[in-house]
Amino acid sequence: MLIDCDACVMRGPGCQDCVVTAVLGLTADPGPTLRIDADEQAALAALADSGLVPPLRLVHAVESLPQEESDVKFGSNPRGELRRSQNGH
């Protein structure tokens, strides 16, 4: 998985409650680009699912994705599953 904070529409207000900021200590400026493997994705998802860290808040702008990928990746969590937080965001 490639995490490109520059392409995230949640950049800024969503950074405070994102696992990238919480665990990796990265900030929104300048926007980092990270590559994490499947094991790292699973570990971050397990921590987020147990409430120990916030989930990945990465949301790509629809026009930045190829047409066939926009439905799959828009608003996905580290495991690639679509997800809503308990507060409805």
PDB file of N, CA, C and O in Angstrom:
ATOM      1  N   MET A   1       0.850  -1.173   0.000  1.00  0.00           N
ATOM      2  CA  MET A   1       0.000   0.000   0.000  1.00  0.00           C
ATOM      3  C   MET A   1       0.890   1.226   0.000  1.00  0.00           C
ATOM      4  O   MET A   1       1.867   1.303   0.745  1.00  0.00           O
ATOM      5  N   LEU A   2       0.547   2.167  -0.829  1.00  0.00           N
ATOM      6  CA  LEU A   2       1.252   3.439  -0.884  1.00  0.00           C
ATOM      7  C   LEU A   2       0.381   4.482  -0.213  1.00  0.00           C
ATOM      8  O   LEU A   2      -0.765   4.686  -0.614  1.00  0.00           O
ATOM      9  N   ILE A   3       0.907   5.136   0.790  1.00  0.00           N
ATOM     10  CA  ILE A   3       0.187   6.194   1.495  1.00  0.00           C
ATOM     11  C   ILE A   3       0.809   7.514   1.072  1.00  0.00           C
ATOM     12  O   ILE A   3       1.941   7.826   1.443  1.00  0.00           O
ATOM     13  N   ASP A   4       0.070   8.280   0.299  1.00  0.00           N
ATOM     14  CA  ASP A   4       0.541   9.575  -0.189  1.00  0.00           C
ATOM     15  C   ASP A   4      -0.301  10.664   0.464  1.00  0.00           C
ATOM     16  O   ASP A   4      -1.414  10.942   0.017  1.00  0.00           O
ATOM     17  N   CYS A   5       0.220  11.273   1.506  1.00  0.00           N
ATOM     18  CA  CYS A   5      -0.526  12.298   2.241  1.00  0.00           C
ATOM     19  C   CYS A   5      -0.851  13.510   1.374  1.00  0.00           C
ATOM     20  O   CYS A   5      -1.843  14.195   1.627  1.00  0.00           O
ATOM     21  N   ASP A   6      -0.039  13.788   0.360  1.00  0.00           N
ATOM     22  CA  ASP A   6      -0.330  14.907  -0.538  1.00  0.00           C
ATOM     23  C   ASP A   6      -1.605  14.677  -1.340  1.00  0.00           C
ATOM     24  O   ASP A   6      -2.265  15.640  -1.731  1.00  0.00           O
ATOM     25  N   ALA A   7      -1.965  13.422  -1.591  1.00  0.00           N
ATOM     26  CA  ALA A   7      -3.163  13.102  -2.372  1.00  0.00           C
ATOM     27  C   ALA A   7      -4.392  12.883  -1.494  1.00  0.00           C
ATOM     28  O   ALA A   7      -5.479  12.635  -2.015  1.00  0.00           O
ATOM     29  N   CYS A   8      -4.246  12.968  -0.193  1.00  0.00           N
ATOM     30  CA  CYS A   8      -5.348  12.704   0.739  1.00  0.00           C
ATOM     31  C   CYS A   8      -6.218  13.948   0.915  1.00  0.00           C
ATOM     32  O   CYS A   8      -5.714  15.021   1.246  1.00  0.00           O
ATOM     33  N   VAL A   9      -7.528  13.800   0.691  1.00  0.00           N
ATOM     34  CA  VAL A   9      -8.429  14.941   0.859  1.00  0.00           C
ATOM     35  C   VAL A   9      -8.678  15.262   2.331  1.00  0.00           C
ATOM     36  O   VAL A   9      -9.228  16.318   2.643  1.00  0.00           O
ATOM     37  N   MET A  10      -8.287  14.377   3.232  1.00  0.00           N
ATOM     38  CA  MET A  10      -8.425  14.623   4.666  1.00  0.00           C
ATOM     39  C   MET A  10      -7.212  15.345   5.239  1.00  0.00           C
ATOM     40  O   MET A  10      -7.179  15.649   6.432  1.00  0.00           O
ATOM     41  N   ARG A  11      -6.219  15.622   4.406  1.00  0.00           N
ATOM     42  CA  ARG A  11      -4.986  16.269   4.856  1.00  0.00           C
ATOM     43  C   ARG A  11      -5.304  17.583   5.561  1.00  0.00           C
ATOM     44  O   ARG A  11      -6.077  18.399   5.060  1.00  0.00           O
ATOM     45  N   GLY A  12      -4.715  17.771   6.695  1.00  0.00           N
ATOM     46  CA  GLY A  12      -4.974  18.955   7.516  1.00  0.00           C
ATOM     47  C   GLY A  12      -5.860  18.570   8.682  1.00  0.00           C
ATOM     48  O   GLY A  12      -5.352  18.147   9.721  1.00  0.00           O
ATOM     49  N   PRO A  13      -7.195  18.708   8.539  1.00  0.00           N
ATOM     50  CA  PRO A  13      -8.076  18.410   9.672  1.00  0.00           C
ATOM     51  C   PRO A  13      -8.082  16.935  10.063  1.00  0.00           C
ATOM     52  O   PRO A  13      -8.284  16.626  11.237  1.00  0.00           O
ATOM     53  N   GLY A  14      -7.869  16.017   9.125  1.00  0.00           N
ATOM     54  CA  GLY A  14      -7.888  14.594   9.436  1.00  0.00           C
ATOM     55  C   GLY A  14      -6.573  14.058   9.974  1.00  0.00           C
ATOM     56  O   GLY A  14      -6.533  12.942  10.492  1.00  0.00           O
ATOM     57  N   CYS A  15      -5.503  14.820   9.864  1.00  0.00           N
ATOM     58  CA  CYS A  15      -4.175  14.348  10.273  1.00  0.00           C
ATOM     59  C   CYS A  15      -4.076  14.069  11.772  1.00  0.00           C
ATOM     60  O   CYS A  15      -3.382  13.139  12.183  1.00  0.00           O
ATOM     61  N   GLN A  16      -4.753  14.855  12.577  1.00  0.00           N
ATOM     62  CA  GLN A  16      -4.653  14.674  14.026  1.00  0.00           C
ATOM     63  C   GLN A  16      -5.206  13.338  14.479  1.00  0.00           C
ATOM     64  O   GLN A  16      -4.800  12.824  15.521  1.00  0.00           O
ATOM     65  N   ASP A  17      -6.138  12.756  13.705  1.00  0.00           N
ATOM     66  CA  ASP A  17      -6.758  11.493  14.081  1.00  0.00           C
ATOM     67  C   ASP A  17      -6.437  10.404  13.065  1.00  0.00           C
ATOM     68  O   ASP A  17      -7.295   9.585  12.736  1.00  0.00           O
ATOM     69  N   CYS A  18      -5.207  10.394  12.570  1.00  0.00           N
ATOM     70  CA  CYS A  18      -4.774   9.405  11.579  1.00  0.00           C
ATOM     71  C   CYS A  18      -3.592   8.620  12.139  1.00  0.00           C
ATOM     72  O   CYS A  18      -2.740   9.173  12.835  1.00  0.00           O
ATOM     73  N   VAL A  19      -3.549   7.330  11.829  1.00  0.00           N
ATOM     74  CA  VAL A  19      -2.473   6.478  12.325  1.00  0.00           C
ATOM     75  C   VAL A  19      -1.104   6.930  11.816  1.00  0.00           C
ATOM     76  O   VAL A  19      -0.100   6.693  12.489  1.00  0.00           O
ATOM     77  N   VAL A  20      -1.035   7.564  10.668  1.00  0.00           N
ATOM     78  CA  VAL A  20       0.251   8.044  10.148  1.00  0.00           C
ATOM     79  C   VAL A  20       0.862   9.042  11.122  1.00  0.00           C
ATOM     80  O   VAL A  20       2.061   8.987  11.396  1.00  0.00           O
ATOM     81  N   THR A  21       0.051   9.948  11.642  1.00  0.00           N
ATOM     82  CA  THR A  21       0.525  10.934  12.614  1.00  0.00           C
ATOM     83  C   THR A  21       0.761  10.290  13.972  1.00  0.00           C
ATOM     84  O   THR A  21       1.782  10.546  14.610  1.00  0.00           O
ATOM     85  N   ALA A  22      -0.174   9.457  14.420  1.00  0.00           N
ATOM     86  CA  ALA A  22      -0.110   8.877  15.764  1.00  0.00           C
ATOM     87  C   ALA A  22       1.061   7.926  15.952  1.00  0.00           C
ATOM     88  O   ALA A  22       1.783   8.024  16.944  1.00  0.00           O
ATOM     89  N   VAL A  23       1.258   7.023  15.030  1.00  0.00           N
ATOM     90  CA  VAL A  23       2.281   5.987  15.198  1.00  0.00           C
ATOM     91  C   VAL A  23       3.611   6.379  14.576  1.00  0.00           C
ATOM     92  O   VAL A  23       4.668   6.166  15.171  1.00  0.00           O
ATOM     93  N   LEU A  24       3.560   6.946  13.392  1.00  0.00           N
ATOM     94  CA  LEU A  24       4.793   7.233  12.674  1.00  0.00           C
ATOM     95  C   LEU A  24       5.342   8.615  12.952  1.00  0.00           C
ATOM     96  O   LEU A  24       6.473   8.920  12.572  1.00  0.00           O
ATOM     97  N   GLY A  25       4.557   9.460  13.614  1.00  0.00           N
ATOM     98  CA  GLY A  25       5.026  10.779  13.991  1.00  0.00           C
ATOM     99  C   GLY A  25       5.197  11.740  12.839  1.00  0.00           C
ATOM    100  O   GLY A  25       5.902  12.741  12.970  1.00  0.00           O
ATOM    101  N   LEU A  26       4.568  11.459  11.715  1.00  0.00           N
ATOM    102  CA  LEU A  26       4.677  12.343  10.562  1.00  0.00           C
ATOM    103  C   LEU A  26       3.621  13.427  10.643  1.00  0.00           C
ATOM    104  O   LEU A  26       2.567  13.239  11.251  1.00  0.00           O
ATOM    105  N   THR A  27       3.906  14.551  10.033  1.00  0.00           N
ATOM    106  CA  THR A  27       2.965  15.663  10.037  1.00  0.00           C
ATOM    107  C   THR A  27       2.452  15.912   8.628  1.00  0.00           C
ATOM    108  O   THR A  27       2.946  15.331   7.662  1.00  0.00           O
ATOM    109  N   ALA A  28       1.464  16.774   8.525  1.00  0.00           N
ATOM    110  CA  ALA A  28       0.841  17.047   7.227  1.00  0.00           C
ATOM    111  C   ALA A  28       1.712  17.900   6.316  1.00  0.00           C
ATOM    112  O   ALA A  28       1.453  17.964   5.115  1.00  0.00           O
ATOM    113  N   ASP A  29       2.728  18.553   6.846  1.00  0.00           N
ATOM    114  CA  ASP A  29       3.515  19.459   6.020  1.00  0.00           C
ATOM    115  C   ASP A  29       4.996  19.224   6.252  1.00  0.00           C
ATOM    116  O   ASP A  29       5.431  19.458   7.380  1.00  0.00           O
ATOM    117  N   PRO A  30       5.800  18.794   5.323  1.00  0.00           N
ATOM    118  CA  PRO A  30       5.375  18.447   3.977  1.00  0.00           C
ATOM    119  C   PRO A  30       4.730  17.071   3.958  1.00  0.00           C
ATOM    120  O   PRO A  30       4.994  16.254   4.840  1.00  0.00           O
ATOM    121  N   GLY A  31       3.900  16.806   2.983  1.00  0.00           N
ATOM    122  CA  GLY A  31       3.175  15.543   2.905  1.00  0.00           C
ATOM    123  C   GLY A  31       4.092  14.377   2.609  1.00  0.00           C
ATOM    124  O   GLY A  31       4.760  14.354   1.575  1.00  0.00           O
ATOM    125  N   PRO A  32       4.130  13.411   3.505  1.00  0.00           N
ATOM    126  CA  PRO A  32       4.982  12.247   3.290  1.00  0.00           C
ATOM    127  C   PRO A  32       4.337  11.244   2.334  1.00  0.00           C
ATOM    128  O   PRO A  32       3.120  11.238   2.150  1.00  0.00           O
ATOM    129  N   THR A  33       5.156  10.415   1.741  1.00  0.00           N
ATOM    130  CA  THR A  33       4.679   9.267   0.981  1.00  0.00           C
ATOM    131  C   THR A  33       5.330   8.049   1.605  1.00  0.00           C
ATOM    132  O   THR A  33       6.554   7.984   1.721  1.00  0.00           O
ATOM    133  N   LEU A  34       4.519   7.085   2.008  1.00  0.00           N
ATOM    134  CA  LEU A  34       5.006   5.887   2.679  1.00  0.00           C
ATOM    135  C   LEU A  34       4.575   4.657   1.919  1.00  0.00           C
ATOM    136  O   LEU A  34       3.529   4.660   1.269  1.00  0.00           O
ATOM    137  N   ARG A  35       5.361   3.616   1.990  1.00  0.00           N
ATOM    138  CA  ARG A  35       4.959   2.324   1.446  1.00  0.00           C
ATOM    139  C   ARG A  35       4.995   1.335   2.607  1.00  0.00           C
ATOM    140  O   ARG A  35       6.025   1.162   3.258  1.00  0.00           O
ATOM    141  N   ILE A  36       3.850   0.686   2.860  1.00  0.00           N
ATOM    142  CA  ILE A  36       3.796  -0.323   3.912  1.00  0.00           C
ATOM    143  C   ILE A  36       3.358  -1.641   3.291  1.00  0.00           C
ATOM    144  O   ILE A  36       2.533  -1.666   2.378  1.00  0.00           O
ATOM    145  N   ASP A  37       3.926  -2.748   3.804  1.00  0.00           N
ATOM    146  CA  ASP A  37       3.605  -4.056   3.237  1.00  0.00           C
ATOM    147  C   ASP A  37       2.373  -4.656   3.918  1.00  0.00           C
ATOM    148  O   ASP A  37       1.804  -4.048   4.825  1.00  0.00           O
ATOM    149  N   ALA A  38       1.970  -5.829   3.485  1.00  0.00           N
ATOM    150  CA  ALA A  38       0.744  -6.466   3.982  1.00  0.00           C
ATOM    151  C   ALA A  38       0.815  -6.751   5.484  1.00  0.00           C
ATOM    152  O   ALA A  38      -0.182  -6.582   6.186  1.00  0.00           O
ATOM    153  N   ASP A  39       1.969  -7.179   5.985  1.00  0.00           N
ATOM    154  CA  ASP A  39       2.111  -7.446   7.420  1.00  0.00           C
ATOM    155  C   ASP A  39       1.970  -6.164   8.237  1.00  0.00           C
ATOM    156  O   ASP A  39       1.337  -6.163   9.293  1.00  0.00           O
ATOM    157  N   GLU A  40       2.558  -5.082   7.750  1.00  0.00           N
ATOM    158  CA  GLU A  40       2.432  -3.792   8.437  1.00  0.00           C
ATOM    159  C   GLU A  40       0.991  -3.288   8.395  1.00  0.00           C
ATOM    160  O   GLU A  40       0.498  -2.733   9.377  1.00  0.00           O
ATOM    161  N   GLN A  41       0.315  -3.479   7.262  1.00  0.00           N
ATOM    162  CA  GLN A  41      -1.090  -3.093   7.155  1.00  0.00           C
ATOM    163  C   GLN A  41      -1.937  -3.860   8.166  1.00  0.00           C
ATOM    164  O   GLN A  41      -2.799  -3.281   8.826  1.00  0.00           O
ATOM    165  N   ALA A  42      -1.689  -5.163   8.285  1.00  0.00           N
ATOM    166  CA  ALA A  42      -2.441  -5.992   9.229  1.00  0.00           C
ATOM    167  C   ALA A  42      -2.173  -5.563  10.669  1.00  0.00           C
ATOM    168  O   ALA A  42      -3.091  -5.531  11.489  1.00  0.00           O
ATOM    169  N   ALA A  43      -0.924  -5.236  10.978  1.00  0.00           N
ATOM    170  CA  ALA A  43      -0.587  -4.790  12.333  1.00  0.00           C
ATOM    171  C   ALA A  43      -1.268  -3.465  12.663  1.00  0.00           C
ATOM    172  O   ALA A  43      -1.813  -3.306  13.755  1.00  0.00           O
ATOM    173  N   LEU A  44      -1.242  -2.517  11.734  1.00  0.00           N
ATOM    174  CA  LEU A  44      -1.907  -1.230  11.963  1.00  0.00           C
ATOM    175  C   LEU A  44      -3.416  -1.413  12.098  1.00  0.00           C
ATOM    176  O   LEU A  44      -4.047  -0.756  12.925  1.00  0.00           O
ATOM    177  N   ALA A  45      -3.998  -2.301  11.291  1.00  0.00           N
ATOM    178  CA  ALA A  45      -5.438  -2.559  11.377  1.00  0.00           C
ATOM    179  C   ALA A  45      -5.797  -3.192  12.717  1.00  0.00           C
ATOM    180  O   ALA A  45      -6.818  -2.841  13.309  1.00  0.00           O
ATOM    181  N   ALA A  46      -4.970  -4.126  13.207  1.00  0.00           N
ATOM    182  CA  ALA A  46      -5.233  -4.758  14.500  1.00  0.00           C
ATOM    183  C   ALA A  46      -5.163  -3.734  15.633  1.00  0.00           C
ATOM    184  O   ALA A  46      -6.000  -3.752  16.535  1.00  0.00           O
ATOM    185  N   LEU A  47      -4.182  -2.855  15.592  1.00  0.00           N
ATOM    186  CA  LEU A  47      -4.080  -1.805  16.609  1.00  0.00           C
ATOM    187  C   LEU A  47      -5.278  -0.864  16.552  1.00  0.00           C
ATOM    188  O   LEU A  47      -5.816  -0.477  17.590  1.00  0.00           O
ATOM    189  N   ALA A  48      -5.695  -0.497  15.349  1.00  0.00           N
ATOM    190  CA  ALA A  48      -6.843   0.408  15.195  1.00  0.00           C
ATOM    191  C   ALA A  48      -8.140  -0.272  15.620  1.00  0.00           C
ATOM    192  O   ALA A  48      -8.974   0.345  16.283  1.00  0.00           O
ATOM    193  N   ASP A  49      -8.316  -1.534  15.245  1.00  0.00           N
ATOM    194  CA  ASP A  49      -9.537  -2.261  15.607  1.00  0.00           C
ATOM    195  C   ASP A  49      -9.679  -2.441  17.110  1.00  0.00           C
ATOM    196  O   ASP A  49     -10.795  -2.533  17.622  1.00  0.00           O
ATOM    197  N   SER A  50      -8.558  -2.491  17.820  1.00  0.00           N
ATOM    198  CA  SER A  50      -8.608  -2.638  19.279  1.00  0.00           C
ATOM    199  C   SER A  50      -8.664  -1.290  19.990  1.00  0.00           C
ATOM    200  O   SER A  50      -8.743  -1.241  21.217  1.00  0.00           O
ATOM    201  N   GLY A  51      -8.624  -0.202  19.234  1.00  0.00           N
ATOM    202  CA  GLY A  51      -8.736   1.131  19.822  1.00  0.00           C
ATOM    203  C   GLY A  51      -7.438   1.706  20.354  1.00  0.00           C
ATOM    204  O   GLY A  51      -7.452   2.736  21.028  1.00  0.00           O
ATOM    205  N   LEU A  52      -6.319   1.063  20.064  1.00  0.00           N
ATOM    206  CA  LEU A  52      -5.032   1.543  20.569  1.00  0.00           C
ATOM    207  C   LEU A  52      -4.466   2.708  19.764  1.00  0.00           C
ATOM    208  O   LEU A  52      -3.741   3.543  20.306  1.00  0.00           O
ATOM    209  N   VAL A  53      -4.788   2.769  18.491  1.00  0.00           N
ATOM    210  CA  VAL A  53      -4.370   3.880  17.630  1.00  0.00           C
ATOM    211  C   VAL A  53      -5.547   4.233  16.726  1.00  0.00           C
ATOM    212  O   VAL A  53      -6.432   3.404  16.515  1.00  0.00           O
ATOM    213  N   PRO A  54      -5.567   5.449  16.191  1.00  0.00           N
ATOM    214  CA  PRO A  54      -6.631   5.784  15.239  1.00  0.00           C
ATOM    215  C   PRO A  54      -6.403   5.037  13.926  1.00  0.00           C
ATOM    216  O   PRO A  54      -5.272   4.664  13.612  1.00  0.00           O
ATOM    217  N   PRO A  55      -7.473   4.818  13.157  1.00  0.00           N
ATOM    218  CA  PRO A  55      -7.310   4.145  11.868  1.00  0.00           C
ATOM    219  C   PRO A  55      -6.674   5.070  10.838  1.00  0.00           C
ATOM    220  O   PRO A  55      -6.568   6.280  11.042  1.00  0.00           O
ATOM    221  N   LEU A  56      -6.262   4.481   9.748  1.00  0.00           N
ATOM    222  CA  LEU A  56      -5.757   5.266   8.627  1.00  0.00           C
ATOM    223  C   LEU A  56      -6.909   6.087   8.069  1.00  0.00           C
ATOM    224  O   LEU A  56      -7.959   5.531   7.748  1.00  0.00           O
ATOM    225  N   ARG A  57      -6.737   7.387   7.948  1.00  0.00           N
ATOM    226  CA  ARG A  57      -7.787   8.285   7.463  1.00  0.00           C
ATOM    227  C   ARG A  57      -7.578   8.676   6.006  1.00  0.00           C
ATOM    228  O   ARG A  57      -8.212   9.615   5.524  1.00  0.00           O
ATOM    229  N   LEU A  58      -6.709   7.977   5.307  1.00  0.00           N
ATOM    230  CA  LEU A  58      -6.389   8.297   3.921  1.00  0.00           C
ATOM    231  C   LEU A  58      -7.624   8.185   3.038  1.00  0.00           C
ATOM    232  O   LEU A  58      -8.247   7.126   2.957  1.00  0.00           O
ATOM    233  N   VAL A  59      -7.972   9.277   2.381  1.00  0.00           N
ATOM    234  CA  VAL A  59      -9.079   9.306   1.425  1.00  0.00           C
ATOM    235  C   VAL A  59      -8.570  10.015   0.179  1.00  0.00           C
ATOM    236  O   VAL A  59      -8.290  11.214   0.208  1.00  0.00           O
ATOM    237  N   HIS A  60      -8.452   9.271  -0.912  1.00  0.00           N
ATOM    238  CA  HIS A  60      -7.985   9.861  -2.169  1.00  0.00           C
ATOM    239  C   HIS A  60      -9.095  10.679  -2.811  1.00  0.00           C
ATOM    240  O   HIS A  60     -10.269  10.318  -2.731  1.00  0.00           O
ATOM    241  N   ALA A  61      -8.721  11.766  -3.437  1.00  0.00           N
ATOM    242  CA  ALA A  61      -9.676  12.513  -4.253  1.00  0.00           C
ATOM    243  C   ALA A  61     -10.082  11.610  -5.409  1.00  0.00           C
ATOM    244  O   ALA A  61      -9.228  10.975  -6.027  1.00  0.00           O
ATOM    245  N   VAL A  62     -11.357  11.546  -5.703  1.00  0.00           N
ATOM    246  CA  VAL A  62     -11.851  10.632  -6.730  1.00  0.00           C
ATOM    247  C   VAL A  62     -11.174  10.869  -8.071  1.00  0.00           C
ATOM    248  O   VAL A  62     -10.824   9.910  -8.759  1.00  0.00           O
ATOM    249  N   GLU A  63     -10.982  12.122  -8.453  1.00  0.00           N
ATOM    250  CA  GLU A  63     -10.372  12.388  -9.748  1.00  0.00           C
ATOM    251  C   GLU A  63      -8.889  12.039  -9.804  1.00  0.00           C
ATOM    252  O   GLU A  63      -8.314  12.010 -10.892  1.00  0.00           O
ATOM    253  N   SER A  64      -8.252  11.771  -8.660  1.00  0.00           N
ATOM    254  CA  SER A  64      -6.835  11.417  -8.677  1.00  0.00           C
ATOM    255  C   SER A  64      -6.618   9.931  -8.922  1.00  0.00           C
ATOM    256  O   SER A  64      -5.483   9.500  -9.124  1.00  0.00           O
ATOM    257  N   LEU A  65      -7.696   9.135  -8.908  1.00  0.00           N
ATOM    258  CA  LEU A  65      -7.582   7.699  -9.124  1.00  0.00           C
ATOM    259  C   LEU A  65      -8.077   7.319 -10.512  1.00  0.00           C
ATOM    260  O   LEU A  65      -8.958   7.981 -11.062  1.00  0.00           O
ATOM    261  N   PRO A  66      -7.518   6.260 -11.077  1.00  0.00           N
ATOM    262  CA  PRO A  66      -8.085   5.751 -12.326  1.00  0.00           C
ATOM    263  C   PRO A  66      -9.542   5.346 -12.091  1.00  0.00           C
ATOM    264  O   PRO A  66      -9.887   4.927 -10.986  1.00  0.00           O
ATOM    265  N   GLN A  67     -10.386   5.459 -13.085  1.00  0.00           N
ATOM    266  CA  GLN A  67     -11.823   5.222 -12.958  1.00  0.00           C
ATOM    267  C   GLN A  67     -12.138   3.890 -12.287  1.00  0.00           C
ATOM    268  O   GLN A  67     -12.981   3.841 -11.392  1.00  0.00           O
ATOM    269  N   GLU A  68     -11.478   2.808 -12.701  1.00  0.00           N
ATOM    270  CA  GLU A  68     -11.799   1.494 -12.165  1.00  0.00           C
ATOM    271  C   GLU A  68     -11.370   1.313 -10.714  1.00  0.00           C
ATOM    272  O   GLU A  68     -11.862   0.395 -10.058  1.00  0.00           O
ATOM    273  N   GLU A  69     -10.481   2.140 -10.183  1.00  0.00           N
ATOM    274  CA  GLU A  69     -10.018   2.006  -8.812  1.00  0.00           C
ATOM    275  C   GLU A  69     -10.775   2.875  -7.828  1.00  0.00           C
ATOM    276  O   GLU A  69     -10.702   2.619  -6.626  1.00  0.00           O
ATOM    277  N   SER A  70     -11.491   3.883  -8.272  1.00  0.00           N
ATOM    278  CA  SER A  70     -12.087   4.842  -7.349  1.00  0.00           C
ATOM    279  C   SER A  70     -13.087   4.197  -6.414  1.00  0.00           C
ATOM    280  O   SER A  70     -13.151   4.584  -5.247  1.00  0.00           O
ATOM    281  N   ASP A  71     -13.872   3.233  -6.870  1.00  0.00           N
ATOM    282  CA  ASP A  71     -14.855   2.590  -6.013  1.00  0.00           C
ATOM    283  C   ASP A  71     -14.195   1.702  -4.967  1.00  0.00           C
ATOM    284  O   ASP A  71     -14.753   1.510  -3.887  1.00  0.00           O
ATOM    285  N   VAL A  72     -13.027   1.161  -5.264  1.00  0.00           N
ATOM    286  CA  VAL A  72     -12.364   0.242  -4.353  1.00  0.00           C
ATOM    287  C   VAL A  72     -11.601   0.968  -3.261  1.00  0.00           C
ATOM    288  O   VAL A  72     -11.659   0.556  -2.103  1.00  0.00           O
ATOM    289  N   LYS A  73     -10.893   2.029  -3.591  1.00  0.00           N
ATOM    290  CA  LYS A  73      -9.980   2.640  -2.640  1.00  0.00           C
ATOM    291  C   LYS A  73     -10.529   3.865  -1.916  1.00  0.00           C
ATOM    292  O   LYS A  73      -9.939   4.286  -0.921  1.00  0.00           O
ATOM    293  N   PHE A  74     -11.609   4.440  -2.365  1.00  0.00           N
ATOM    294  CA  PHE A  74     -12.117   5.652  -1.741  1.00  0.00           C
ATOM    295  C   PHE A  74     -12.590   5.346  -0.334  1.00  0.00           C
ATOM    296  O   PHE A  74     -13.543   4.590  -0.148  1.00  0.00           O
ATOM    297  N   GLY A  75     -11.930   5.928   0.658  1.00  0.00           N
ATOM    298  CA  GLY A  75     -12.336   5.764   2.048  1.00  0.00           C
ATOM    299  C   GLY A  75     -12.011   4.409   2.633  1.00  0.00           C
ATOM    300  O   GLY A  75     -12.721   3.956   3.531  1.00  0.00           O
ATOM    301  N   SER A  76     -10.967   3.739   2.165  1.00  0.00           N
ATOM    302  CA  SER A  76     -10.672   2.410   2.673  1.00  0.00           C
ATOM    303  C   SER A  76      -9.738   2.462   3.868  1.00  0.00           C
ATOM    304  O   SER A  76      -8.983   3.417   4.048  1.00  0.00           O
ATOM    305  N   ASN A  77      -9.804   1.415   4.683  1.00  0.00           N
ATOM    306  CA  ASN A  77      -8.928   1.308   5.840  1.00  0.00           C
ATOM    307  C   ASN A  77      -7.656   0.568   5.424  1.00  0.00           C
ATOM    308  O   ASN A  77      -7.521   0.222   4.250  1.00  0.00           O
ATOM    309  N   PRO A  78      -6.708   0.308   6.351  1.00  0.00           N
ATOM    310  CA  PRO A  78      -5.445  -0.328   5.960  1.00  0.00           C
ATOM    311  C   PRO A  78      -5.599  -1.701   5.316  1.00  0.00           C
ATOM    312  O   PRO A  78      -4.695  -2.151   4.613  1.00  0.00           O
ATOM    313  N   ARG A  79      -6.734  -2.380   5.543  1.00  0.00           N
ATOM    314  CA  ARG A  79      -6.941  -3.679   4.919  1.00  0.00           C
ATOM    315  C   ARG A  79      -7.678  -3.554   3.595  1.00  0.00           C
ATOM    316  O   ARG A  79      -7.990  -4.568   2.970  1.00  0.00           O
ATOM    317  N   GLY A  80      -7.965  -2.328   3.152  1.00  0.00           N
ATOM    318  CA  GLY A  80      -8.648  -2.134   1.894  1.00  0.00           C
ATOM    319  C   GLY A  80     -10.152  -2.270   1.988  1.00  0.00           C
ATOM    320  O   GLY A  80     -10.826  -2.314   0.958  1.00  0.00           O
ATOM    321  N   GLU A  81     -10.706  -2.338   3.204  1.00  0.00           N
ATOM    322  CA  GLU A  81     -12.147  -2.470   3.382  1.00  0.00           C
ATOM    323  C   GLU A  81     -12.756  -1.095   3.589  1.00  0.00           C
ATOM    324  O   GLU A  81     -12.171  -0.242   4.257  1.00  0.00           O
ATOM    325  N   LEU A  82     -13.936  -0.881   3.012  1.00  0.00           N
ATOM    326  CA  LEU A  82     -14.622   0.382   3.250  1.00  0.00           C
ATOM    327  C   LEU A  82     -15.093   0.411   4.686  1.00  0.00           C
ATOM    328  O   LEU A  82     -15.529  -0.609   5.220  1.00  0.00           O
ATOM    329  N   ARG A  83     -15.010   1.559   5.313  1.00  0.00           N
ATOM    330  CA  ARG A  83     -15.280   1.634   6.737  1.00  0.00           C
ATOM    331  C   ARG A  83     -15.817   3.003   7.108  1.00  0.00           C
ATOM    332  O   ARG A  83     -15.409   4.009   6.527  1.00  0.00           O
ATOM    333  N   ARG A  84     -16.727   3.050   8.069  1.00  0.00           N
ATOM    334  CA  ARG A  84     -17.226   4.290   8.658  1.00  0.00           C
ATOM    335  C   ARG A  84     -16.855   4.280  10.121  1.00  0.00           C
ATOM    336  O   ARG A  84     -16.901   3.237  10.773  1.00  0.00           O
ATOM    337  N   SER A  85     -16.494   5.419  10.631  1.00  0.00           N
ATOM    338  CA  SER A  85     -16.208   5.502  12.057  1.00  0.00           C
ATOM    339  C   SER A  85     -17.522   5.536  12.819  1.00  0.00           C
ATOM    340  O   SER A  85     -18.575   5.767  12.225  1.00  0.00           O
ATOM    341  N   GLN A  86     -17.473   5.309  14.131  1.00  0.00           N
ATOM    342  CA  GLN A  86     -18.679   5.269  14.939  1.00  0.00           C
ATOM    343  C   GLN A  86     -19.379   6.614  14.996  1.00  0.00           C
ATOM    344  O   GLN A  86     -20.585   6.667  15.235  1.00  0.00           O
ATOM    345  N   ASN A  87     -18.655   7.698  14.783  1.00  0.00           N
ATOM    346  CA  ASN A  87     -19.291   9.009  14.825  1.00  0.00           C
ATOM    347  C   ASN A  87     -19.855   9.424  13.474  1.00  0.00           C
ATOM    348  O   ASN A  87     -20.302  10.560  13.314  1.00  0.00           O
ATOM    349  N   GLY A  88     -19.841   8.511  12.492  1.00  0.00           N
ATOM    350  CA  GLY A  88     -20.465   8.767  11.202  1.00  0.00           C
ATOM    351  C   GLY A  88     -19.593   9.444  10.173  1.00  0.00           C
ATOM    352  O   GLY A  88     -20.090   9.779   9.098  1.00  0.00           O
ATOM    353  N   HIS A  89     -18.318   9.667  10.441  1.00  0.00           N
ATOM    354  CA  HIS A  89     -17.409  10.307   9.478  1.00  0.00           C
ATOM    355  C   HIS A  89     -16.568   9.262   8.787  1.00  0.00           C
ATOM    356  O   HIS A  89     -15.741   9.597   7.940  1.00  0.00           O
TER     357      HIS A  89
END
